[in-house]
């Protein structure tokens, strides 16, 4: 995953949606390993990229927001988790 991220950052640039996808995938692996702080940092970067590239109401942004909510809960940051849960719910409601 780290190699894919490095390749995409090099070839597509650090703000490309594919880089956000790679960040998300790596973050999910970190979360599975219990490395929530690492996952949080990557997910925050991923959501910032997709928010800018795809728009704040894109379904992909909602998926990342859901992942961020889960990580925030694991870190004991319930207010932040709630904020991301609300954002994800708002994006799902747009359909």
Steps between C-alpha positions, in 0.01 A plus 500: 500500500781741584665424167177561308458828685854610415458409133170685468630806684800508264310441177165672569590763758418519870148640452363239259194293601697180441742615769204548732389145419847369584505698825160360593606143428819536703305665782259205514794263536641712782161505670479120475838487672382734776720787378218751526712815516673401174164418341354833613777701337465318170120522498510872574732551204282278278180683586665837435615386156162354399311791649693733273518274192153343506297744706379492860187296423661223295422147622871422531535786747218344699674164511819659629298697756353172627849353534618811682206474738596143587863594558404800711283274720795266546712799603236610752420815305123464507417859400717472189348159426150646521596782264624251239198274550272797440693598190479148359126485573443834328683380189298175492177704529580697183433203270 
